[in-house]
Amino acid sequence: MSITPNLRDYRFWLLAAALLSLLLVFFHPQTSAPASLYRLTFIVDITRSMNTEDYQLERQPVGRLQFVKQALRQELLKLPCGSEVGLGLFTERRSTLLFEPIEVCSGFAEIDAALAALDWRMAWAADSRIASGLLSTLEMLKDQDQTLVFFSDGQEAPPPNPRYKPDLSALKDKVAGIIIGVGGDQLSPIPKFDAKGQRQGFYKPEDVPHRSSFGESDLNPEKIQGYNARNAPFGSEAASGDEHLSRLHESYLRQLAAESGLQYRRLTDADSLDQALQQAEFAKPGQHLVDTSWRYAGLALLLLAAVYFR
């Protein structure tokens, strides 16, 4: 027994139109719209001081690196589709890229996984020469159409010797971007881990260098206890200090930003990062695709509802 549709019944045509609208949804219809797009390269300091726990997530203390990762993962959700994000890391004296900028929506899973995997154990050396690392980053990106976002707490280890500070003037204003200061104002202990990543308390004064012992001292020899030009240019007495503790070295980062032509902002929460990155200076006009499937799904729902009304 066959059922012949009644072509004179308006409900048949309503159901047919609803079916057609639902079929269109499965083709993921899209339209383009003008938007401000971003091409950002995140360089994240993964040196050991970035493990200092002076942030909070859900009322629990977390390390600086963990907080940066969380803030960046939230920022991915706020960037408009069509924007691109690259990721790299800094340790010792240089930065390295993990991947070039890729589109945030189609590549979200890959970018998010890479951010989640960032870890201090990826470092290839224990030193933290931030000025040198920033110099290497600027050299790497100077011919690229990318906005640099450099995350660091500004703590160099060993402490910098002004006599050997890298010269950033040749690269000033060659790269657009911003330095994001990470950390709190108060000195906090730096967690210590063994080779397997197991926590072993905190660093003690005898665990870290409290002054640079490279080259010549920047002090007047008359002020150095036990000074000997050949055998003890930094003196014979052991240096003491608070380099086993950590805080945000904001004035130093501001100085580096000024010398390199970058902006400076401080990371306090996810909103502060959003305000720092999504500014007109970093945006470029473009087109991004907007999913219009909801329009056809809504039309199908209205047509189905109309079946029950005369």
C-alpha positions as CSV (number, residue, x, y, z in Angstrom):
1,M,0.0,0.0,0.0
2,S,1.6,3.3,-1.1
3,I,0.9,6.7,0.5
4,T,0.6,9.5,-2.0
5,P,1.4,12.9,-0.5
6,N,-1.3,15.5,-0.7
7,L,0.3,18.2,-2.6
8,R,-2.6,20.5,-1.8
9,D,-1.9,20.3,1.9
10,Y,0.2,23.2,3.1
11,R,1.6,21.0,5.8
12,F,3.4,18.9,3.2
13,W,5.2,21.9,1.9
14,L,6.1,23.1,5.3
15,L,7.7,19.8,6.2
16,A,9.5,19.7,2.9
17,A,10.9,23.2,3.5
18,A,11.9,22.2,7.0
19,L,13.7,19.1,5.7
20,L,15.6,21.2,3.1
21,S,16.7,23.7,5.8
22,L,18.0,20.9,8.0
23,L,19.9,19.4,5.0
24,L,21.6,22.8,4.5
25,V,22.8,22.8,8.1
26,F,24.9,19.7,7.5
27,F,26.8,21.5,4.8
28,H,28.1,24.0,7.4
29,P,27.1,27.2,5.5
30,Q,29.4,30.2,6.1
31,T,29.6,33.8,5.2
32,S,32.5,36.2,5.4
33,A,32.5,39.4,7.5
34,P,35.0,42.1,8.1
35,A,37.0,41.8,11.3
36,S,40.1,42.9,13.2
37,L,42.6,40.0,13.0
38,Y,45.8,39.3,14.9
39,R,49.0,37.5,14.1
40,L,50.7,36.8,17.5
41,T,53.8,34.9,18.5
42,F,53.9,33.9,22.2
43,I,57.4,33.4,23.7
44,V,57.1,32.0,27.2
45,D,59.9,32.1,29.8
46,I,60.2,28.6,31.2
47,T,63.2,29.2,33.6
48,R,62.9,27.9,37.1
49,S,61.8,31.1,38.8
50,M,58.6,30.8,36.7
51,N,57.6,27.9,39.0
52,T,57.2,30.4,41.9
53,E,53.7,30.2,43.2
54,D,52.5,33.8,43.6
55,Y,49.3,33.4,41.6
56,Q,46.0,31.7,42.4
57,L,43.5,29.7,40.4
58,E,40.3,28.6,42.1
59,R,41.8,29.9,45.4
60,Q,44.7,27.5,45.1
61,P,48.3,28.8,44.7
62,V,49.8,28.1,41.2
63,G,53.1,28.8,39.6
64,R,53.7,31.6,37.2
65,L,54.2,29.3,34.2
66,Q,50.9,27.5,35.0
67,F,49.1,30.8,35.2
68,V,50.5,32.0,31.9
69,K,49.4,28.8,30.2
70,Q,45.9,29.1,31.6
71,A,45.6,32.8,30.6
72,L,46.8,32.0,27.0
73,R,44.3,29.1,26.7
74,Q,41.5,31.5,27.6
75,E,42.8,34.0,25.2
76,L,42.6,31.5,22.3
77,L,38.8,31.4,22.9
78,K,38.6,35.3,22.6
79,L,40.6,35.8,19.5
80,P,38.5,36.1,16.3
81,C,38.6,33.3,13.8
82,G,41.1,34.2,11.1
83,S,43.7,35.3,13.7
84,E,46.9,33.3,13.9
85,V,49.0,32.2,16.9
86,G,52.6,30.9,17.0
87,L,54.3,29.5,20.1
88,G,57.9,29.5,21.4
89,L,59.9,29.4,24.6
90,F,62.8,31.1,26.2
91,T,65.5,29.7,28.5
92,E,69.3,30.3,29.0
93,R,70.3,33.0,26.4
94,R,67.9,32.4,23.5
95,S,64.4,31.7,22.4
96,T,63.2,29.0,20.0
97,L,59.9,28.6,18.1
98,L,57.8,25.5,18.5
99,F,55.6,26.4,15.5
100,E,54.9,29.3,13.3
101,P,51.5,31.1,13.6
102,I,48.5,29.0,12.6
103,E,44.8,29.9,12.5
104,V,43.3,29.8,15.9
105,C,39.9,28.2,15.1
106,S,41.0,25.4,12.7
107,G,44.2,24.8,14.8
108,F,42.7,25.3,18.2
109,A,43.2,21.7,19.4
110,E,46.9,21.7,18.3
111,I,47.7,25.1,19.9
112,D,45.8,24.2,23.1
113,A,47.7,20.9,23.4
114,A,51.1,22.6,22.9
115,L,50.3,25.2,25.6
116,A,49.2,22.4,28.0
117,A,52.5,20.6,27.4
118,L,54.8,23.6,28.2
119,D,57.0,22.6,31.1
120,W,60.2,24.0,32.8
121,R,61.9,20.6,32.0
122,M,61.9,21.6,28.3
123,A,64.8,24.0,29.2
124,W,68.1,23.0,27.7
125,A,70.2,25.0,30.4
126,A,69.6,26.5,33.8
127,D,70.8,30.0,33.2
128,S,68.3,32.9,32.6
129,R,69.8,35.7,30.5
130,I,66.6,37.5,29.7
131,A,68.2,40.5,27.8
132,S,70.1,38.0,25.6
133,G,66.9,36.0,25.1
134,L,65.0,39.0,24.0
135,L,67.7,40.0,21.6
136,S,67.6,36.5,20.0
137,T,63.8,36.8,19.8
138,L,64.0,40.1,18.0
139,E,66.6,38.8,15.6
140,M,64.4,35.8,14.9
141,L,61.2,37.8,14.2
142,K,62.6,41.1,12.7
143,D,61.6,40.1,9.1
144,Q,58.3,38.4,10.0
145,D,54.9,40.0,10.0
146,Q,54.1,38.9,13.6
147,T,53.4,40.6,16.9
148,L,55.7,39.5,19.6
149,V,54.3,38.7,23.1
150,F,57.2,37.9,25.5
151,F,56.3,36.5,28.9
152,S,58.9,36.8,31.7
153,D,59.3,37.6,35.4
154,G,62.5,39.5,34.6
155,Q,64.7,37.6,37.0
156,E,68.1,36.9,35.5
157,A,70.3,34.1,36.9
158,P,73.1,34.8,37.6
159,P,72.3,38.5,38.2
160,P,73.3,40.6,35.2
161,N,76.6,42.4,35.0
162,P,75.8,45.8,33.5
163,R,79.3,45.8,31.8
164,Y,78.1,43.0,29.5
165,K,74.5,43.9,28.9
166,P,73.4,43.1,25.3
167,D,72.8,46.1,23.0
168,L,69.2,46.2,21.7
169,S,69.4,49.5,19.9
170,A,70.1,48.0,16.5
171,L,66.7,46.2,16.7
172,K,64.7,48.9,18.3
173,D,61.3,49.2,16.6
174,K,62.1,46.4,14.2
175,V,59.5,44.2,15.8
176,A,56.0,45.2,17.0
177,G,55.0,43.7,20.3
178,I,54.8,43.7,24.0
179,I,56.6,42.3,27.1
180,I,54.2,40.8,29.7
181,G,55.5,41.0,33.2
182,V,54.7,37.9,35.3
183,G,54.8,37.5,39.1
184,G,54.1,39.3,42.3
185,D,55.8,42.3,44.1
186,Q,56.8,40.3,47.2
187,L,59.8,38.0,47.4
188,S,58.6,34.4,47.3
189,P,60.5,31.0,47.5
190,I,61.3,29.2,44.3
191,P,60.2,25.5,44.3
192,K,63.0,23.0,43.8
193,F,62.6,19.8,41.8
194,D,64.8,16.8,41.2
195,A,65.7,15.3,37.8
196,K,62.5,13.3,37.8
197,G,60.4,16.4,38.4
198,Q,59.6,15.5,42.0
199,R,59.4,18.5,44.3
200,Q,62.3,18.8,46.8
201,G,61.3,21.9,48.9
202,F,62.6,25.3,47.9
203,Y,66.0,26.8,46.8
204,K,68.3,27.9,49.6
205,P,70.8,30.7,49.5
206,E,73.7,28.3,48.9
207,D,71.9,26.8,45.9
208,V,72.1,29.8,43.6
209,P,74.7,32.4,42.5
210,H,74.1,35.8,44.0
211,R,76.4,37.7,41.5
212,S,77.8,37.3,38.1
213,S,81.4,36.0,38.0
214,F,81.9,36.4,34.3
215,G,84.5,38.8,32.9
216,E,85.3,42.0,34.9
217,S,83.4,43.4,37.8
218,D,81.4,46.5,37.2
219,L,82.4,47.8,40.7
220,N,85.4,49.9,41.7
221,P,88.2,47.5,42.7
222,E,88.7,49.5,45.9
223,K,85.2,48.5,47.0
224,I,85.7,44.8,46.4
225,Q,86.8,42.8,49.4
226,G,89.8,40.6,48.6
227,Y,90.2,42.0,45.1
228,N,92.9,40.5,42.8
229,A,92.9,41.5,39.2
230,R,94.0,38.0,38.0
231,N,92.8,35.5,40.6
232,A,89.8,37.2,42.2
233,P,88.4,40.1,40.1
234,F,85.1,39.8,42.1
235,G,86.8,39.4,45.5
236,S,87.6,36.5,47.7
237,E,84.5,36.6,49.9
238,A,81.5,34.6,49.0
239,A,78.6,36.6,47.7
240,S,75.3,36.7,49.6
241,G,71.9,37.9,48.6
242,D,68.3,36.9,48.0
243,E,68.5,35.4,44.5
244,H,67.0,32.2,45.9
245,L,63.8,34.1,46.2
246,S,61.8,35.6,43.4
247,R,59.6,38.6,42.5
248,L,58.6,40.4,39.4
249,H,61.5,42.6,38.2
250,E,59.2,45.1,36.6
251,S,61.6,48.1,36.3
252,Y,64.1,45.9,34.5
253,L,61.4,44.6,32.0
254,R,60.2,48.2,31.4
255,Q,63.8,49.1,30.6
256,L,64.1,46.3,28.2
257,A,60.8,47.2,26.6
258,A,61.9,50.8,26.1
259,E,65.3,49.8,24.6
260,S,63.6,47.4,22.1
261,G,60.7,49.6,21.2
262,L,58.1,47.2,22.7
263,Q,55.2,47.9,25.0
264,Y,55.0,46.7,28.5
265,R,52.0,45.3,30.4
266,R,51.6,43.3,33.6
267,L,49.8,40.0,33.9
268,T,47.3,40.2,36.7
269,D,44.5,38.1,35.4
270,A,43.1,36.8,32.1
271,D,41.3,40.1,31.4
272,S,44.5,42.0,31.7
273,L,46.0,39.8,29.0
274,D,43.0,40.3,26.7
275,Q,43.3,44.1,27.1
276,A,47.0,44.0,26.4
277,L,46.8,41.9,23.2
278,Q,43.5,43.0,21.5
279,Q,44.4,46.6,20.9
280,A,44.1,48.5,17.6
281,E,47.9,48.8,17.2
282,F,48.3,45.0,16.8
283,A,45.2,44.4,14.7
284,K,45.0,44.1,11.0
285,P,41.8,44.4,8.8
286,G,40.7,41.2,7.3
287,Q,37.8,38.9,6.7
288,H,36.8,36.0,8.8
289,L,34.2,33.2,8.2
290,V,31.0,33.2,10.3
291,D,29.0,30.0,10.7
292,T,25.4,30.6,9.5
293,S,24.1,27.1,10.3
294,W,22.0,28.4,13.1
295,R,19.9,30.5,10.7
296,Y,18.8,27.4,8.8
297,A,18.3,25.4,11.9
298,G,16.1,28.1,13.3
299,L,14.1,28.3,10.1
300,A,13.5,24.6,10.2
301,L,12.2,24.9,13.7
302,L,9.8,27.7,12.8
303,L,8.5,25.7,9.8
304,L,7.9,22.6,12.0
305,A,6.0,24.8,14.5
306,A,3.9,26.2,11.7
307,V,2.7,22.7,10.8
308,Y,0.5,22.8,13.9
309,F,-1.1,26.2,13.1
310,R,-3.7,27.0,10.4
